[in-house]
């Protein structure tokens, strides 16, 4: 049954269909003494350890075989015989896992690499300086029923909402097969297959999702799809990426290459893959070291085959799933646990992926103080490899986040409390970086506001009442600074409409899920007003190119008055913007602020308008001011302005594009 037909030095890893029928199989198990393909091919079971199922081994420990009867949708396994044990192993490169029996004893499923009908040929990944990231968790973002995990197809139903919000990068938490269900996503078990709770298997339900997909396609002038086009897990994930692209939204996957799950009780996992005998250090692993993180083990990045496995995972996401970027989990931990091999691996990874997709966003999570045995090298993380860096484009940056959240928390103690505006001023630009966009900034994220951790913005702003004026206005202050400062701003799901609940990855945790009901029913005006605020603030960022540039000058910082003012501009072009924000609890009238040029300045944004939209008592500047006063704050002109309490106002020389 098994042969070496169609097997070449370039035969890809895993199970791959070939033209003319059948599939090739290739797996790495260098210490194994035998590897067999088992499965059900065209309805016929082929199970056991017989010569007709035995794969051939090459000199580097790769086992290959061709099964002429194999076809799309067939389940399969590898039976691995080693010095330590024998038994089934899942294919590390499997594109999909079967659900009966469930994970982790499930079979793998053969899936075509080219079956999905893509519609995104015209999509171009936005420039890094123009990105606004929206972070969400697939399983809890858009449940179709109480207590049931939402899916890739449910997220498709929110694409119009996200496009209207104005974000242009969707960043889901990790989507590959996880050890546990539910999961936040950082205990990955299989790096090529989508997590089965996020897949719709019911054929009747698929018809309803297909109607939504085809409506979205028709709105963009595209032909409809068929149910069979979205029947598999990989196809549903591809559809989510595809429809995002059609609606102008790039997709960046969150990937965990510093460690995998703990594989407790999972005999079919990567860890014992070639089933080696016990060793003195009790590490039988083929893929991992003894260094650990978050209950899992670090990949053995000194091993070129292991490095290639991880790089192949990223290439799969790029080539077959059309992703536009990656958020790499805890690169600081990867470097700490792997030292020199970790650094060289990062260089290999970023160089390879940039060659394949030059516009790919490579975003490293790097916390230099978290691991004491590794020096602070944050600027080098975003330095090209040719100049001694690791070659990532951007990194997660907590400077502005910490400063803004600290200020909001301090303000919650009342007008008499001290608020550190100097820290905000010092963190508007990421110190030591060549470009502001090299920092991905936020004021909420999945780690920070998870259940049992820190409060979401409204609760931080007013712990006694997250719907009070104090909560509303201070939350607007925080998001306002995020979206007017340099960097790539990142919004966490629900932040845009004033969600005050801490978040849980468990869809049954009703008290810790984002609450769409108030927004969708129209019964919570506060949520609707804050959503409008966020939408308009994002539009302001698009309309004022200086807000997406590098230049920022915090020219006025007054901690006693709780006021900060900063200047944004473009070199050689101008497009000047002045941002003024306060956490004072009363309105500032006739507050003198310097302006870089005399004359008319338009008030292009005022956060106070959004309190009980349209706020009939808005404290503002009547649509603009005339900077006809004398020199002030290092500028040639000045004006007396109104600053709304706990508010933010933005002035520009013109209304924008």
C-alpha positions as CSV (number, residue, x, y, z in Angstrom):
1,X,0.0,0.0,0.0
2,X,2.7,2.5,1.0
3,X,5.4,3.4,-1.5
4,X,8.1,6.0,-2.3
5,X,6.3,7.2,-5.4
6,X,6.1,11.0,-5.6
7,X,8.7,11.3,-2.8
8,X,11.4,13.9,-3.6
9,X,14.0,15.7,-1.6
10,X,11.6,18.7,-1.6
11,X,8.6,16.7,-0.3
12,X,6.9,18.8,2.3
13,X,6.4,17.8,5.9
14,X,3.1,16.3,7.0
15,X,0.4,15.0,4.8
16,X,0.0,16.6,1.4
17,X,-2.2,15.8,-1.5
18,X,-0.6,15.4,-4.9
19,X,-1.9,16.0,-8.4
20,X,-3.2,12.8,-9.8
21,X,-4.4,11.5,-6.5
22,X,-3.0,10.2,-3.2
23,X,-0.9,11.9,-0.6
24,X,2.7,12.1,0.5
25,X,3.6,11.8,4.2
26,X,6.8,13.0,5.9
27,X,7.7,13.2,9.5
28,X,10.9,13.7,11.6
29,X,11.6,11.0,14.2
30,X,15.4,10.5,14.2
31,X,15.7,8.1,17.1
32,X,12.7,6.0,16.2
33,X,13.2,2.4,14.9
34,X,10.0,2.4,12.8
35,X,7.2,4.8,11.8
36,X,4.0,3.5,10.3
37,X,1.1,5.4,8.6
38,X,-2.3,4.4,9.9
39,X,-5.6,5.8,8.8
40,X,-8.9,5.4,7.0
41,X,-8.3,6.0,3.3
42,X,-11.3,6.2,0.9
43,X,-13.3,4.5,3.6
44,X,-10.9,1.6,4.1
45,X,-9.1,1.3,7.4
46,X,-5.4,0.7,7.2
47,X,-4.2,0.0,10.8
48,X,-1.3,-1.8,12.3
49,X,2.4,-2.2,12.2
50,X,2.8,-4.1,8.9
51,X,5.4,-3.8,6.2
52,X,2.8,-2.3,3.8
53,X,2.4,0.7,6.2
54,X,6.0,1.2,7.1
55,X,7.6,4.5,6.0
56,X,11.2,4.7,4.7
57,X,13.9,6.5,6.8
58,X,16.6,8.7,5.3
59,X,20.0,9.5,6.8
60,X,18.7,12.6,8.7
61,X,15.9,10.8,10.5
62,X,13.0,11.8,8.2
63,X,10.4,9.2,7.4
64,X,8.5,9.3,4.1
65,X,5.8,7.4,2.2
66,X,3.1,7.8,-0.4
67,X,-0.5,6.4,-0.1
68,X,-2.3,6.3,-3.4
69,X,-5.7,5.9,-1.8
70,X,-5.5,8.9,0.5
71,X,-7.8,11.9,-0.2
72,X,-9.0,15.1,1.4
73,X,-10.8,14.6,4.7
74,X,-9.2,11.2,5.4
75,X,-8.1,10.7,9.1
76,X,-4.6,9.4,9.8
77,X,-2.0,8.9,12.5
78,X,1.6,7.9,12.8
79,X,2.6,4.9,14.9
80,X,6.1,5.5,16.2
81,X,8.3,2.7,17.6
82,X,11.2,3.9,19.7
83,X,13.7,2.6,22.3
84,X,11.5,3.9,25.1
85,X,7.9,3.1,23.9
86,X,5.6,2.6,21.0
87,X,2.3,4.2,20.1
88,X,0.4,6.7,18.1
89,X,1.6,10.2,17.4
90,X,-0.2,13.1,15.9
91,X,1.3,14.7,12.8
92,X,3.1,17.9,14.0
93,X,2.2,19.4,10.6
94,X,-1.4,18.3,10.5
95,X,-3.7,21.1,9.1
96,X,-6.7,19.8,11.1
97,X,-7.5,17.5,14.0
98,X,-10.5,15.2,14.0
99,X,-13.1,15.6,16.8
100,X,-14.1,11.9,17.4
101,X,-12.3,10.8,19.5
102,X,-11.6,14.3,20.9
103,X,-8.2,15.9,21.5
104,X,-5.6,14.7,22.5
105,X,-6.3,11.1,21.3
106,X,-7.8,12.4,18.0
107,X,-6.7,11.5,14.5
108,X,-5.3,14.1,12.1
109,X,-7.2,15.0,9.0
110,X,-5.7,15.3,5.5
111,X,-6.6,18.7,4.0
112,X,-5.8,20.3,0.7
113,X,-3.5,23.3,0.8
114,X,-5.2,25.0,-2.1
115,X,-9.0,24.2,-1.8
116,X,-10.2,27.6,-0.5
117,X,-11.3,30.2,-3.2
118,X,-9.5,33.3,-2.1
119,X,-10.8,36.8,-2.9
120,X,-8.0,39.0,-1.4
121,X,-5.6,39.4,-4.3
122,X,-5.9,43.2,-4.2
123,X,-5.2,43.5,-0.5
124,X,-2.0,45.3,0.7
125,X,-0.8,45.2,4.3
126,X,-0.9,48.8,5.6
127,X,2.3,50.7,6.5
128,X,3.3,50.1,10.1
129,X,2.9,53.8,10.9
130,X,-0.7,53.7,9.8
131,X,-1.8,50.6,11.8
132,X,-4.4,50.5,14.5
133,X,-4.6,47.0,16.1
134,X,-7.7,45.4,17.6
135,X,-6.9,42.5,19.9
136,X,-9.6,39.8,20.6
137,X,-10.1,36.3,21.8
138,X,-11.9,34.1,19.2
139,X,-13.7,32.0,21.7
140,X,-15.3,34.9,23.7
141,X,-15.6,37.7,21.2
142,X,-18.9,37.0,19.6
143,X,-20.8,34.0,21.1
144,X,-23.8,32.9,19.1
145,X,-25.3,31.2,22.2
146,X,-24.8,31.7,26.0
147,X,-21.9,29.7,27.3
148,X,-20.8,28.4,23.9
149,X,-17.4,29.4,22.5
150,X,-17.6,31.7,19.5
151,X,-15.9,30.7,16.3
152,X,-13.9,32.0,13.3
153,X,-17.3,32.3,11.5
154,X,-18.8,34.3,14.4
155,X,-15.9,36.7,14.1
156,X,-16.7,37.1,10.4
157,X,-20.1,38.4,11.5
158,X,-18.4,41.3,13.3
159,X,-16.2,42.4,10.4
160,X,-18.5,45.2,9.4
161,X,-18.5,46.4,13.0
162,X,-14.7,46.4,13.1
163,X,-14.4,48.1,9.7
164,X,-16.8,50.8,11.0
165,X,-14.8,51.2,14.1
166,X,-11.8,52.1,11.9
167,X,-9.2,49.5,13.0
168,X,-7.1,48.0,10.2
169,X,-5.2,45.1,12.0
170,X,-7.1,42.3,13.7
171,X,-4.9,40.4,16.2
172,X,-6.6,37.4,17.6
173,X,-5.0,35.6,20.6
174,X,-3.4,32.3,19.5
175,X,-5.7,30.2,17.3
176,X,-3.8,26.9,17.0
177,X,-4.8,23.7,18.8
178,X,-4.5,24.1,22.6
179,X,-4.0,21.6,25.4
180,X,-7.0,22.8,27.3
181,X,-10.5,24.1,26.5
182,X,-11.2,26.9,27.2
183,X,-7.8,28.5,26.8
184,X,-6.3,32.0,26.6
185,X,-4.1,30.5,23.9
186,X,-0.6,30.2,25.3
187,X,-0.4,26.5,25.9
188,X,-0.3,25.4,22.3
189,X,-0.1,21.7,21.4
190,X,-0.2,21.5,17.6
191,X,1.1,24.4,15.6
192,X,-0.5,24.0,12.2
193,X,-4.2,23.1,13.1
194,X,-6.8,25.5,14.2
195,X,-8.3,25.0,17.7
196,X,-11.3,22.8,17.3
197,X,-13.6,24.8,19.7
198,X,-13.4,27.7,17.2
199,X,-14.7,25.5,14.3
200,X,-18.3,25.0,13.2
201,X,-19.0,21.3,12.3
202,X,-22.8,21.3,12.2
203,X,-23.9,21.5,8.5
204,X,-27.2,23.2,9.3
205,X,-25.4,25.9,11.2
206,X,-22.9,26.3,8.3
207,X,-25.7,27.4,6.0
208,X,-26.6,30.3,8.2
209,X,-22.9,31.4,8.4
210,X,-22.6,31.0,4.6
211,X,-25.5,33.5,4.1
212,X,-23.6,36.1,6.1
213,X,-20.4,35.4,4.2
214,X,-22.1,35.7,0.8
215,X,-23.8,38.9,1.8
216,X,-20.4,40.3,2.7
217,X,-18.9,39.1,-0.5
218,X,-21.8,40.5,-2.6
219,X,-21.2,43.9,-1.0
220,X,-17.7,43.9,-2.4
221,X,-18.8,42.6,-5.9
222,X,-17.6,39.0,-5.3
223,X,-19.2,35.8,-6.3
224,X,-20.9,33.6,-3.6
225,X,-19.2,30.6,-2.0
226,X,-20.6,27.1,-1.4
227,X,-21.0,25.3,2.0
228,X,-18.2,22.9,1.0
229,X,-15.9,25.9,0.7
230,X,-16.2,26.5,4.5
231,X,-16.7,22.9,5.7
232,X,-13.3,22.4,7.3
233,X,-11.5,24.2,10.1
234,X,-8.7,25.5,8.0
235,X,-11.3,26.8,5.4
236,X,-13.2,28.7,8.1
237,X,-10.0,30.3,9.4
238,X,-9.1,31.2,5.8
239,X,-12.5,32.7,5.3
240,X,-12.0,34.9,8.4
241,X,-8.7,36.2,7.0
242,X,-10.1,36.6,3.5
243,X,-13.2,38.6,4.6
244,X,-11.1,40.8,6.8
245,X,-8.9,41.6,3.8
246,X,-11.9,42.4,1.7
247,X,-12.9,44.9,4.3
248,X,-9.5,46.5,4.6
249,X,-8.4,44.7,7.8
250,X,-5.0,43.0,8.0
251,X,-4.7,39.9,10.3
252,X,-1.7,39.3,12.6
253,X,-1.5,36.0,14.4
254,X,-0.3,35.8,18.0
255,X,2.2,32.9,18.0
256,X,4.0,31.2,20.9
257,X,7.5,30.2,19.9
258,X,9.1,30.5,23.3
259,X,7.5,27.4,24.7
260,X,4.7,24.9,24.1
261,X,2.1,23.4,26.4
262,X,3.1,21.1,29.2
263,X,1.7,18.0,27.5
264,X,0.6,16.4,30.7
265,X,-0.9,13.1,29.9
266,X,-0.6,13.7,26.2
267,X,1.4,10.7,25.0
268,X,0.7,11.6,21.3
269,X,2.3,15.1,21.6
270,X,5.5,16.6,20.2
271,X,7.4,16.1,23.5
272,X,8.2,12.3,23.3
273,X,8.0,12.3,19.5
274,X,10.5,9.7,18.6
275,X,9.9,7.8,21.8
276,X,13.5,7.7,23.0
277,X,14.6,5.8,26.1
278,X,14.9,7.5,29.5
279,X,18.0,9.5,30.1
280,X,19.7,10.7,33.2
281,X,18.0,14.1,33.1
282,X,14.7,12.4,32.4
283,X,14.2,14.4,29.2
284,X,13.1,12.1,26.4
285,X,12.0,15.1,24.3
286,X,12.9,15.6,20.7
287,X,11.7,19.2,20.5
288,X,12.3,20.7,23.9
289,X,14.9,21.5,26.5
290,X,14.5,21.3,30.3
291,X,14.0,25.1,30.6
292,X,10.4,26.0,31.3
293,X,7.9,28.8,31.1
294,X,4.2,29.0,32.2
295,X,4.0,25.2,32.7
296,X,5.6,24.3,29.4
297,X,9.0,23.8,28.0
298,X,11.3,25.9,25.8
299,X,11.9,24.6,22.2
300,X,15.4,23.3,21.7
301,X,16.4,26.1,19.4
302,X,20.0,24.9,19.2
303,X,18.6,22.1,16.9
304,X,18.3,23.2,13.3
305,X,15.4,20.8,12.7
306,X,13.5,22.2,15.6
307,X,14.2,25.8,14.4
308,X,12.9,24.8,10.9
309,X,9.7,23.4,12.4
310,X,8.9,26.7,14.0
311,X,9.8,28.7,10.9
312,X,7.7,26.3,8.8
313,X,4.8,27.1,11.1
314,X,5.1,30.8,10.4
315,X,5.5,30.1,6.7
316,X,2.4,28.0,6.7
317,X,0.4,30.9,8.2
318,X,1.8,33.3,5.5
319,X,1.5,31.1,2.5
320,X,-1.6,29.1,3.1
321,X,-3.6,31.4,5.5
322,X,-2.4,34.8,4.0
323,X,-1.6,36.4,7.4
324,X,-0.1,39.8,7.4
325,X,1.9,39.7,10.6
326,X,2.8,38.1,13.9
327,X,2.8,39.1,17.5
328,X,5.5,36.9,19.0
329,X,4.8,35.9,22.6
330,X,7.6,36.7,25.2
331,X,10.6,37.0,23.0
332,X,12.4,38.1,26.2
333,X,11.7,34.6,27.7
334,X,12.8,32.9,24.5
335,X,16.2,34.7,24.7
336,X,16.6,34.1,28.4
337,X,16.1,30.4,28.1
338,X,18.1,29.9,24.9
339,X,20.9,32.5,25.2
340,X,23.0,32.5,22.0
341,X,20.8,30.0,20.1
342,X,17.7,32.1,20.9
343,X,19.3,35.3,19.4
344,X,20.4,33.5,16.2
345,X,17.0,31.8,15.9
346,X,15.2,35.2,16.0
347,X,17.5,36.5,13.3
348,X,16.8,33.4,11.1
349,X,13.1,33.7,11.7
350,X,12.8,37.4,10.9
351,X,15.1,37.3,7.9
352,X,13.3,34.3,6.4
353,X,9.8,35.7,6.8
354,X,10.8,39.2,5.6
355,X,12.2,37.6,2.4
356,X,9.0,35.8,1.9
357,X,6.7,38.7,2.7
358,X,8.5,42.1,2.9
359,X,5.5,43.9,4.3
360,X,4.9,41.4,7.1
361,X,4.5,43.0,10.6
362,X,6.9,41.2,13.1
363,X,5.9,42.4,16.6
364,X,8.0,41.1,19.5
365,X,6.7,41.0,23.1
366,X,9.9,41.9,25.0
367,X,10.1,42.8,28.6
368,X,13.7,43.5,29.4
369,X,13.4,43.6,33.1
370,X,11.5,40.4,33.5
371,X,14.5,38.1,33.1
372,X,17.5,39.3,35.2
373,X,20.1,37.1,33.4
374,X,19.5,38.8,30.1
375,X,20.4,42.5,29.6
376,X,18.1,45.2,28.4
377,X,18.3,45.2,24.7
378,X,14.9,46.6,23.7
379,X,16.2,48.9,20.9
380,X,18.3,46.0,19.5
381,X,15.2,43.9,19.2
382,X,13.9,46.3,16.5
383,X,17.2,46.8,14.9
384,X,17.9,45.0,11.5
385,X,20.0,41.8,11.7
386,X,22.6,43.4,9.5
387,X,23.2,46.0,12.2
388,X,23.4,43.5,15.1
389,X,19.7,43.3,16.0
390,X,17.2,40.5,15.9
391,X,15.2,42.1,13.0
392,X,11.8,42.5,14.5
393,X,9.9,45.5,13.3
394,X,8.1,46.6,16.4
395,X,7.6,45.5,20.0
396,X,5.0,45.7,22.7
397,X,5.8,48.7,24.8
398,X,4.4,49.4,28.3
399,X,5.8,52.9,29.0
400,X,2.7,54.9,27.9
401,X,0.3,52.2,29.2
402,X,1.9,52.3,32.7
403,X,2.0,56.1,32.8
404,X,-1.6,56.6,31.6
405,X,-3.1,53.9,33.8
406,X,-1.2,55.1,36.8
407,X,-2.5,58.7,36.2
408,X,-6.1,57.5,35.9
409,X,-5.7,55.4,39.1
410,X,-4.3,58.4,40.9
411,X,-7.0,60.7,39.7
412,X,-9.6,58.2,41.1
413,X,-8.7,59.3,44.6
414,X,-10.1,62.8,44.0
415,X,-9.1,66.2,42.9
416,X,-6.7,66.6,45.9
417,X,-4.5,63.6,44.9
418,X,-1.2,64.0,43.1
419,X,-1.2,62.8,39.4
420,X,2.0,62.1,37.6
421,X,1.7,63.9,34.3
422,X,5.5,64.0,34.0
423,X,5.5,60.2,33.4
424,X,2.9,60.6,30.6
425,X,5.1,63.3,29.0
426,X,8.2,61.1,29.3
427,X,6.5,58.2,27.6
428,X,4.7,59.8,24.7
429,X,7.6,58.7,22.5
430,X,9.4,55.3,23.1
431,X,12.8,56.4,24.2
432,X,15.8,55.0,22.2
433,X,13.8,54.0,19.2
434,X,14.3,55.3,15.7
435,X,10.6,55.6,15.0
436,X,7.5,56.0,17.1
437,X,5.7,53.2,15.3
438,X,8.2,50.7,16.5
439,X,6.3,50.7,19.8
440,X,2.9,49.0,20.0
441,X,1.1,50.8,22.8
442,X,-2.1,50.1,24.7
443,X,-4.0,50.9,27.9
444,X,-5.8,47.5,28.0
445,X,-4.7,44.1,26.8
446,X,-5.6,40.4,27.4
447,X,-3.0,39.9,30.2
448,X,-3.6,43.2,32.0
449,X,-7.4,43.0,32.4
450,X,-7.9,39.2,32.7
451,X,-10.1,38.1,35.5
452,X,-8.3,38.4,38.9
453,X,-5.8,40.9,37.5
454,X,-6.1,44.7,36.9
455,X,-9.4,46.5,36.4
456,X,-10.6,47.7,33.0
457,X,-10.4,51.4,32.4
458,X,-13.9,52.4,33.7
459,X,-13.4,50.4,36.9
460,X,-9.9,51.8,37.3
461,X,-11.2,55.3,36.8
462,X,-14.0,54.9,39.4
463,X,-14.0,51.8,41.5
464,X,-17.4,52.6,43.0
465,X,-19.3,53.1,39.8
466,X,-17.8,52.2,36.4
467,X,-20.7,54.1,34.6
468,X,-20.3,57.4,36.5
469,X,-19.1,60.6,34.8
470,X,-15.7,60.1,36.4
471,X,-15.4,56.6,34.9
472,X,-16.6,57.8,31.5
473,X,-14.5,61.0,31.2
474,X,-11.3,59.4,32.6
475,X,-11.6,56.5,30.2
476,X,-12.0,59.0,27.3
477,X,-8.8,60.7,28.6
478,X,-6.9,57.4,28.5
479,X,-8.0,56.3,25.1
480,X,-7.6,59.8,23.8
481,X,-3.9,59.9,24.7
482,X,-3.4,56.4,23.2
483,X,-4.8,57.4,19.8
484,X,-3.1,60.8,19.6
485,X,0.4,59.7,20.8
486,X,3.1,58.1,18.6
487,X,3.2,54.4,18.2
488,X,0.9,51.7,16.9
489,X,-2.2,51.9,19.1
490,X,-3.7,48.6,20.2
491,X,-7.3,48.4,21.5
492,X,-8.6,45.4,23.5
493,X,-12.0,44.0,22.6
494,X,-14.7,46.0,24.4
495,X,-12.5,48.9,25.3
496,X,-14.0,50.8,22.4
497,X,-17.5,50.8,24.1
498,X,-16.5,51.2,27.7
499,X,-16.6,47.5,28.8
500,X,-16.0,47.5,32.5
501,X,-15.9,43.7,33.2
502,X,-12.6,41.9,33.6
503,X,-12.1,39.4,30.9
504,X,-12.1,35.6,30.9
505,X,-11.3,33.1,28.2
506,X,-14.1,30.8,29.5
507,X,-17.3,31.4,27.5
508,X,-19.3,30.1,30.5
509,X,-18.0,32.8,32.8
510,X,-20.9,35.1,32.2
511,X,-19.6,37.8,34.7
512,X,-16.3,38.1,32.8
513,X,-17.4,38.3,29.2
514,X,-17.7,41.4,27.1
515,X,-21.3,42.6,27.1
516,X,-22.7,43.2,23.6
517,X,-26.3,43.3,24.8
518,X,-26.3,46.9,26.0
519,X,-24.7,48.1,22.8
520,X,-26.8,46.0,20.4
521,X,-30.2,46.6,22.2
522,X,-29.6,50.4,22.5
523,X,-30.4,50.2,26.2
524,X,-27.0,51.4,27.3
525,X,-26.5,54.9,26.0
526,X,-23.1,55.1,27.8
527,X,-21.7,52.3,25.7
528,X,-23.1,53.8,22.5
529,X,-21.7,57.2,23.2
530,X,-18.2,55.8,24.0
531,X,-18.2,53.7,20.8
532,X,-19.0,56.9,18.8
533,X,-16.2,58.6,20.7
534,X,-13.7,55.8,19.8
535,X,-14.8,55.7,16.2
536,X,-14.4,59.5,15.8
537,X,-11.1,59.5,17.5
538,X,-9.8,56.8,15.1
539,X,-11.1,58.9,12.2
540,X,-9.2,61.9,13.6
541,X,-6.0,59.8,13.6
542,X,-6.7,58.9,9.9
543,X,-7.5,62.5,9.0
544,X,-4.6,64.1,10.7
545,X,-1.4,62.5,9.4
546,X,0.8,64.2,12.0
547,X,-0.9,61.9,14.6
548,X,0.6,58.9,12.8
549,X,4.1,60.4,12.5
550,X,7.1,60.4,14.8
551,X,7.3,63.9,16.0
552,X,6.0,64.8,19.4
553,X,6.8,67.6,21.8
554,X,5.2,67.8,25.3
555,X,5.6,71.5,25.6
556,X,3.4,72.1,28.6
557,X,3.2,69.7,31.6
558,X,1.6,71.0,34.8
559,X,1.0,68.4,37.5
560,X,-0.7,70.8,39.8
561,X,-3.3,71.8,37.2
562,X,-3.3,68.2,35.8
563,X,-2.8,69.5,32.3
564,X,-0.6,68.2,29.5
565,X,-0.2,69.7,26.0
566,X,1.8,68.3,23.2
567,X,2.6,69.2,19.6
568,X,2.4,66.7,16.7
569,X,3.8,67.7,13.2
570,X,5.3,66.3,10.0
571,X,8.9,67.4,9.0
572,X,8.8,69.7,6.0
573,X,5.1,69.4,5.6
574,X,3.6,70.8,8.8
575,X,0.1,69.5,9.3
576,X,0.5,70.7,12.9
577,X,-1.7,69.4,15.6
578,X,-2.0,70.5,19.2
579,X,-3.4,68.0,21.8
580,X,-4.4,69.3,25.3
581,X,-5.6,66.9,27.9
582,X,-6.5,67.2,31.6
583,X,-7.6,65.1,34.6
584,X,-8.8,68.1,36.4
585,X,-12.4,67.6,37.7
586,X,-13.5,71.1,36.8
587,X,-13.4,73.0,33.5
588,X,-10.4,75.1,32.7
589,X,-11.5,78.5,31.2
590,X,-9.0,80.9,29.5
591,X,-6.2,78.4,29.9
592,X,-3.1,79.9,28.1
593,X,-1.5,77.4,25.7
594,X,1.3,78.1,23.2
595,X,0.7,77.5,19.5
596,X,3.5,77.0,16.9
597,X,1.8,79.4,14.4
598,X,-0.4,82.4,14.8
599,X,-3.9,82.5,13.2
600,X,-6.9,80.3,13.1
601,X,-6.8,76.8,14.6
602,X,-9.8,74.5,14.3
603,X,-11.0,72.5,17.2
604,X,-11.1,69.2,15.4
605,X,-11.9,67.0,18.4
606,X,-13.5,67.5,21.9
607,X,-14.1,64.5,24.1
608,X,-16.7,66.3,26.1
609,X,-19.1,66.2,23.1
610,X,-19.5,62.5,23.7
611,X,-20.9,62.6,27.2
612,X,-24.6,62.1,26.7
613,X,-24.2,62.7,22.9
614,X,-24.5,65.3,21.8
615,X,-23.6,66.9,25.1
616,X,-25.9,70.0,25.5
617,X,-23.5,71.4,28.1
618,X,-20.3,70.8,26.2
619,X,-17.3,72.8,27.3
620,X,-15.5,73.7,24.2
621,X,-14.0,76.4,21.9
622,X,-16.8,77.0,19.5
623,X,-15.1,75.1,16.7
624,X,-11.8,76.9,16.8
625,X,-9.6,79.6,18.3
626,X,-7.4,82.4,17.0
627,X,-3.8,82.1,18.2
628,X,-3.2,85.8,18.4
629,X,-1.5,86.0,21.8
630,X,2.2,86.5,22.4
631,X,5.0,83.9,22.6
632,X,4.4,81.1,25.1
633,X,5.8,77.6,25.8
634,X,8.5,78.0,23.3
635,X,6.2,78.9,20.5
636,X,5.7,82.2,18.7
637,X,1.9,82.5,19.4
638,X,-0.6,81.5,22.1
639,X,-4.3,81.4,22.8
640,X,-6.6,81.2,25.8
641,X,-8.6,78.0,25.4
642,X,-11.3,76.0,27.2
643,X,-10.3,72.5,28.4
644,X,-13.2,70.3,29.4
645,X,-13.0,68.6,32.8
646,X,-11.3,65.2,32.5
647,X,-11.2,65.9,28.8
648,X,-9.1,66.1,25.7
649,X,-9.2,68.7,22.9
650,X,-7.3,68.7,19.7
651,X,-6.6,71.7,17.5
652,X,-5.3,71.6,13.8
653,X,-4.5,74.0,11.2
654,X,-7.0,72.4,8.8
655,X,-9.7,69.8,9.1
656,X,-7.7,67.0,7.6
657,X,-8.2,65.0,4.4
